[in-house]
Amino acid sequence: MKIILMMVMTADGFIAKTENHNSMEWSSKSDKQAFVKETREAGVVIMGSSTFATIGKPLKDRLTVVMTRATDQNSIPDSLKFTSTSPQELCDYLAQKGYEKAILCGGATINGLFLKAKLIDEIWLTIEPKLFGKGLTIFANTTVDLDLELLSYEKLSEQTLQLKYAVMY
């Protein structure tokens, strides 16, 4: 199973502000459109509970998987799944369900868990013309020293760039 980490970040490398980090109002329409397109194509999107709280509902026309310790929440078959399994167990489960790829969309803690398990195949970064100065980075609770290979780049709009990298473990 292929795991693509898809994140939007500021030009100074932050995925959210330190305060009010549950807001995505700062990302562009073109980023949101790319996210919808890619996640619908994959059919499944993986996120942590804080990211799910930001979105507020299951994503239409795809399975939304929320990694959380609070698994007593109500899952909805084929739409919303809450799980406390490891990243590897989750990937195995999704592969058994017939998914060939999944989009991992954060947050930083969940991204770090998948990175530690060496399960991220590609990293797709949308760079927005914003500066936060401080905030949340793409990975939490892990030291990162990783080489990437540029696969492609695309201007999503006049101001927004998307970079696609292969992860070189």
Secondary structure as GFF3:
##gff-version 3
##sequence-region A 1 169
A	DSSP	beta_strand	2	10	.	.	.	ID=ss1
A	DSSP	alpha_helix	29	42	.	.	.	ID=ss2
A	DSSP	beta_strand	44	48	.	.	.	ID=ss3
A	DSSP	alpha_helix	49	55	.	.	.	ID=ss4
A	DSSP	beta_strand	63	67	.	.	.	ID=ss5
A	DSSP	beta_strand	80	83	.	.	.	ID=ss6
A	DSSP	alpha_helix	87	96	.	.	.	ID=ss7
A	DSSP	beta_strand	101	104	.	.	.	ID=ss8
A	DSSP	alpha_helix	108	116	.	.	.	ID=ss9
A	DSSP	beta_strand	122	128	.	.	.	ID=ss10
A	DSSP	beta_strand	147	155	.	.	.	ID=ss11
A	DSSP	beta_strand	161	168	.	.	.	ID=ss12
###
